[in-house]
Amino acid sequence: MIRLDSIAKQHGRQILFADASFAIFKGEKAGLVGPNGAGKSTIFRMIVREEEPDAGQVAIERGTTVGYFSQDVGEMSGNSVVEATLAGAGQVSEVGHRLHELEHALGDPDVDDYDKVLEEFGEVQARFEELGGYALESKAREILAGLGFGQDVMDGDVGNLSGGWKMRVALARILLMRPDALLLDEPTNHLDLESILWLEQFLKGYEGALIMTSHDREFMNRIVSRIVEIDAGELTVYSGNYDFYLKERAIREANAASEFDRQQSMLAKEEAFIARFKARASHAAQVQSRVKKLEKIERVEPPKTRKQLHFDFQQGPRSGEDVAKLDGVFKGYGEKIIYEDFSLLVRRRERMCVMGVNGAGKSTLLKLIAGVTTPDKGKVTVGGSVKMAYFAQHAMELLKPTNSVWDEIVAMFPRASVGSLRTLAGVFGFSGDDIEKPCRILSGGEKARLVLATMLYDPPNFLVLDEPTNHLDLGTKEMLVEALSGFEGTMLFVSHDRHFLRALSNRVLELTPQGPHLYGGGYGEYVAESGHEAPGMRT
């Protein structure tokens, strides 16, 4: 359905692609992987003609409809959430919008010429039904519900939503289109676990072609059957999911390294023979033969060295056995009660992940323990010798916009050696000129990496983490999982990343309308015991 033939593309001095090709066929689901800045989004933009290749061509089968979801959702306001979702459906959207206007007019006792409005309402309603509008609106509401919207929010002004919820509307619009080919650039950003699981099922049932990027390893594993890797301007296709790709890539790289080493050994022997006997007339023929042989040999390229992030977690001081405690806590916001007589004890070396639907109180629990908010009744105490580090999304907003990455790191640790701080910056992906970037231009992922770097350098013994992997790429996530696996302190965290949850949790707290439920094992045991992967999705 979509074919890239010998694509070349350059941004400034950076060569993204050089003679790169791949094709996607109907029904195939492919994951696009590569480091940040490799050109994943550029491929999407070339497919939808927002950019053109410098050489080569992008071919799309005639009549193929393409839906593209990107992180740039544009302006949304003036319509309801449902209307904004239907906006991608063409004429039916305009007719539906007029129908809703007439419905409101008919409910207005002061409306002018009621009979005329009623007549137009009948005509517009008939046209809406003829276009399949009612079935489409029902489908739109189903998709929005799957992405976490309540019915009341669906009928509210889309302009009142936060940026993250507007992203969900943009995603719903693309899914409602059901195009022949879907291009999804990080579709799980801003989604909670329940919505990710719903989207997973939706995409499994989608019959068109799919190309997607995702920093969610498990999401990628469950959906794609091909991986297209962008590496140094080349596109390499692997038949399998993301885990298969990692194993196969490691095998290919090991084989390439062995082949390079064998050739280097052979070349060294031949060159040593030539150097030893080139001055002897008796060996002239042999020397000449070997020189010609070396000239004809196609040299194997040296193996590529991959930059792998690795952070050695220094251990913090030992805390007491009781790390954090809630006694009879009541907490509410307005009329909404979050906790009622809630008690909890977090013990040393527990790694407790907190599960629950939107609004269950996951982030509120972390804020209470971190001291960011206080209970309406009851008591929250943190144990003796506890050295806490709290990561939340708002921490990224506290970075001083005019400060560079280096300024922020040095301000946090003015007495640390320059060498150790440069190592810290490099481990978290800030090397070379990146260290001089002002915070105002950092991406969400870069801000998260910077906050995590400053938080983990001076080691705590109690980590309170609210969605620490949001915006992080797969490489940084792996580094963080590896680092935290060796952490000997206590963890309390919220995450929608199932790989992160499985790898690090040894206890699960599920917040439900019936009250909190504690599970003795980690996330994997929780799924096996409860029979569901997210609260509210019981089988």
N, C-alpha and C positions, 0 to 999 in steps of 0.2 A: 504493500500500500504506500509506503514511504521509502525512498531510496536516496542515500547520499553517495554521490559518485566523485571520487578523487577531490574531495573538498580541501581547499586551502583557506585559511583565515588568520589575519593578523590584527591585533589591537595595539596600535603604537609600535613599540619595539618588540612586544611579546608575540611570538608565533604560537597560536593556539592549535592549528591543524596544518598538516602538510601531507597532501595526497591521502586523505583519510576517507574510508568508505564503510558503509554498512547498510543493511536493509531490514525493514520490519514488515511482517506479513500479517494478514487478517487473523485475528484471534491470538496473536503472540503477545506476551507480556514481558517487557524487557526493563531491566534496571540500569540506569546510567550512573556510573561511579567514576570518581576521580577526585583529586584534592581541590580545595577551594581555589577558584580562579583558573581551573583547567579548561573551562569552556562548556560546561554542561548546559547552563542557561543559554549560551550562544547557539548551541545546536537547536534548542527549542525555538529561539527567535528566528533562526534561518528557516526552519520548517514552516513557520507561520508568516514568513516574508517580512518580518520586522527588521531583519538584517539580510544582506546578500553575501554569499561566499566571495572571496577574492578570486578564486579559481574553482573549477569543477561545477557541479550542479546538484540541486535538490529537486528530486522528481516525486510528485504525488499523483497517485492514480486518479484519473478523471472521475469527478463526481464524489470524491471522498470528502466527507466533512470532518473537520479537525477542531477539537475543543482544547484550549490551552489555559491551564491554571498556573498563574505565577504569583510571586509574593507581592507584586504591585497591583493592588485591587482598585486603585483610583477612587474618585469621589462617589459617595453614596449618600443620598438624602432625598427627602421629598416623597418617597414611596414607602409602603409598608414592606416588611421583610419578605412576605410572600410575593408582592409585586416585583420587588427587586430580583427575586429568584426567577420569576417568570420572564424577566426582561430579556433573557437570552433566547426566548422562544419565538421572537418575531412578532407578527401581527396579533396573535392571540394575547400577547402581553398588553398591547395598546388597547384592545377591545376590553380586556379584563379591567384595566385601570379606569376606563370610562364607565364600565358597569358599576364599579365600587363608588365612583363619584355620584352616579345617579341614585344608588342605594342610599347614600347619605342625604342627597337632596330630597328624596321621598320621605325621609324621616324628619325633615325640617318643617315645622308647622307654618313657617313664614315663607315657604318657597313660592316663587312666582309661577303662575300657570301650571298648576299641579297636573292637569290632564295631559299637557304637552310633554312634561317630564316623564309621566307614566307611559305614554305612547313610545317615547324614545327608549325608555327602559326595556319595554317589550321587544323592540327591534334589536337592541344591543344584546339583550339576553339570548335571543334566538341565534344571533351571529356567533356569540361566545360558545353556545352549545354546538353549533355547526362546526366550529374549529376544534372541537374536543377540549374546550377550555376547562370544563368542570373536572374531567378526568386528569388533566394536566395539573390543575391546582391541587387536587387530591394527592397526586404524586409529589408535587413540590413540598407539601406539608409533611408527607411521609419522609422525604429526604431530610428536611429541616429537623424533624423530630429525631431522626437517626444521628444528626450532627449536634444534638443537645439542646435544641430550641424548644421552649414551652409554647403552648398554643397562644398565650397572651402576648408573648414577645413577637410571634410571627405576624400578628396584626398591628404591631407598633411600628413607629417610624424607624427605618433602617439607619437614619442619621444619628439616632441616639445611642447606637451600639459602639462599643470600644473597637479598636483596630483589629484585635484578635477575632471578635465575633463577626466583623465585616468580612474577614478572610473566610469564615465559614459560609457566609452568604455567597461569596464569589465561587467557592467550591461547589455549593449546592446548585448554583446556576449552571455550572459546567456539567455536573452529573445529570441534571434534568434534561440537558440537551441530548444525552446519549449519542454522541457523534460516532462516526466510524472509527476515529482514532482519538485517543485521549493522551494529552501531554500534561503530566502532573509534576510540578516543581515543588518538592517538599510539601506534599498535601497534609502530612500529619502535624506540621507546625501549628501550635495553638489549639490542638485537639486534646481532650482528655482521653483516658484509656477506653471508656465506654464508646466514645465516638470513633476512636481508632478501630476498635473491634467491629463496629457497624460498617465502617468504610471498607475494612478488609473483606467482609462478606459481600458487600456491594460489588467490589472490583473482581472478586472471584467469579461472580455471576455475569460480569460484563463480557459481551461476546466480541467486541471490537478489538483493535490493536491498542496496546498501552505502552507508553514509554514514561518512566518516572524516575525521579531522584528522591532519595529519602535518607535521613540520618538515623532512621529507626531500623536496626538490623533485623529484628524479628518480623516486622511488617514486610520488609523486602523479601525475607526468606519465604513467607507464606503466600506471596502473590506472584513473583516473577519466576520465569523458567529460563531466562537468558540474562546475562550480564554483559553490558558494553562498557569496557573500561577506556577512559581517556588517559593516556600516559605519554608525555613528551611529544604531543602532536599526532599520535597514532590512536586508532580505534581498534581494540582487540575484543573479539566476541567469545564469551564462554557459555557453553550450554549447561545451564543449571542455576540454582539459586545463589544467594550471596555466600553462604557457607561453603558451597561447592567451589565457587569462584576463588575464595581465599586459599583453599587446599590446592586446587589446580594451579593457581598462580605460583604458589610456593614450589610445587613440583617442577613447573616450567622454568622458574628462576634457578632452582637447584641444578636442573639439567643443563641450562645455558651456562651456569658458572662452571660446571664440570667440563663441558665442551671447550670453554674458553681456556681453562687450566690445562687440559690435554693438549690443545693446540699450542699454547705458550711453551709447554714442556718440549714438544716436538720441534718448534721453531728454535728454541734455545740450543737443542742438540745439533740441529743442522747448521746454525750459525757458528757454533763452537767448532764443528768439523771444518767449515769453510775458513774460519780464522786461523785454524791450526795448520791446514795444508795448502793454503792459497799460494804460498811462496815455493812450493815443491813442484817441479816439473812432472815428476812421476805421478802426481795426483791431479794434474791440471784438468783432465777430462772429467774426473769425478766431481771436482770442485765446480766446474762449469755446469755440469748436469744438475747439481743441487741448487746452484744459484738460479737456474731457469725454473726449477721446480718451485722454489720459494716465490718467484715472481708470479707464478700462475695460481698460487694458493689464494683462495678467497678468505680474507682474514675475518675471524669471528669477533663481533663487537664485544667489548668488555661488559660484564653484567652491570645492570643499573643498580645504583645504591639508593635504597628507599630511606627517606627520613622518617624514623620512628621515634615518637615521643615516649619518654620514660621518666617517671618522677619517683625518686626514692623518698618515701614518706618518713620523716623523722618522727619518732614516737614522743608524744607529750607526757607530762607527769601523770602518775597513776591517780585516779579519782577514788572517792569512796564507793562503797557497793551500791548505795541508793543515789542514782544520778539526778533524777527529776521525779517530782511527785505532784499529782493533782488530788485535792481532797474536797469532795462535795462541790464541784465547780458548777456554777450556773453562768451561762453566757448567751446573750441575745443581741440582735440588731433590730431596733424598732420592735415590731410585733413578731418577728421571726426568732424563735428560740433555737439556738444552736446546740447547747448542752444543758442538761437538767440533772443535777446531782451526779456529776461525772467524776469518777475517781480513777487514777491510773498511777502505776509505779514503773519507771524505767530503770532497769538495773545495769550495772557496769558490764560492758562488752556485749550488750544486746544491740542488734541491728534491726530496729523495728521500722518496717514500712507501713505507712498509713494509707488505707484504701477507703473509698467512698465516692458516691456520686457527687456531681457539682452541687455545692451548697451544703454538703454534709458536715463541714467544719474542719477539713484537713489542714488548710493553711492557718485557720484560727488556732488550732491546737499548737502548731509550731510557734505562732506569734505569742501565745500565752507562756510557753516554756522559755522562749527567748526574751520575754519581758517587754515585747513591743506593744502588747495590749494587756489589759488586766481583766480578771473575772468580775462579773457583777456580784457574785457571792462565792464563797469558798476560798480556797487557798492554793497557790502554786508555789512550790519551793524547789530550789536547785541545790543539790547536795554539796557537801564539803569537798574542797580541792577540785571542784569542777572548773575546767577551763573551756568555755563554750565558744564555738564559731558558728554563726548563723548566716546561711546563704538564702536570699530571696530575690525575686526579680527586681524589687525596688532598689537593691544594693547597686545595680548597674546604673541607676539614675543618679547615684550619689557621686559618681566619678566627675571630677572637675573638667568641664568641656575643653578649657584652654590648656590643661595639663597634657603632656605627652605620656605615653605608656611608661617610659622610664621615670618621669617626674612622679607618677603615682606610686611606683614601686619604691623609689628612694624615700618618698614622704612617709611611707608606712614603716620602713626599716632604715632610718638614717644612720644607724651605727653598724650596719652590716657591710661586709667587704664588697667592693664593686664586682669582683670576680664571682662571688656567690650569687649576687643579684642578677648578673648577666646570664649565669647558668639557669637560674629560675625562669627568667624571661624566655630563654631559648627552649626550655622544656615545655613551656606553655605556648609555643608557636610564635614567639616574638624574637626574631633574629634580624640582623642586618638593619635596613632602614625602617622596618616595622616598629622598632623600639622607639622611634621618634614620632610616630603617628600621634596627632592630637586626639584626645578621647572623643571629641565631637564627631569625628568621621569613622569611628570604629563601628563595625557591624555588631549585631546582637551576639553572635558567637564570639567575636573578639572581646567584647565587654565581659561576657561570662568567663572567658579564660583568664582575663586580667584579675577579676574579683576572686576567682578560685585560687589563682597563684598567690595573691597577697594573703588569702585566708589560710592556706595550707603551709606556708613557709614557716610561720611561727606556730609549731604544732599544738593544736588543741587536744583535749581528751574526750570531748563531746561535740559531735558534728550534728547540727540541725539544718537539714537541706530541703528547700522547697523547690522542686523541679530543677535540679542542678544541671541536667543534660539538655534543657531547652536551648536550641540554636547551636549546640555543639556538633561538629562533624564526627563521622564514625571513628576516625583516628584518635581524636581527643577523648571521645567517650571510652574507647578501649584503654587509653592511658589512664583515665580516671578510675575505671573499674579495677585495673591492675594495681594502681596505687592504693585505693581504698580497701582492696582485698587484704593488704598487709597492715591495715590500720588496727591497732590493738585497743582503741578506745571504744566509745559508745556512739551509735548512730540512730537518729530518728529522722526519717525522710519521707517525702512525697515524690513520686515519679510516675510518669505514664510510659516509661521505657521498660518493656518487659525483660529485655536482656539485662539491664541494670538491676531490676528488681530480683530476678532469679539469681544473679551472680552475688549479690551483697546482703540480702535480707536473711535473718534467721528467726524472725518473728513477724507476725502480721497483726495489725490492729485494723479491724474493719468498722467504720462508723456507719450505722444503719439507723433508720427511723425508730427501730425497736430498741436501740441502745448499742453501745460498743461491744464488739466480739473480738476476743483475743485468740489467735491461733499459735500453737507452740512451735511450728516449723516455719520455714521461709516461704517465699512466694510460690515456688513449685509445689510444696506440700499443701499450701492454701488452695491452689487450683484443684489439686487432686481431691482434697477433702471436701471442699465446698461445691465442686462440680461446675464452677463458673470462673471466668477469667477477670470479670469486672463486676463490682456490686451492681445489682439490678439486672444482670444478664444470666440469671440462674437457669439451668437446663432441667 
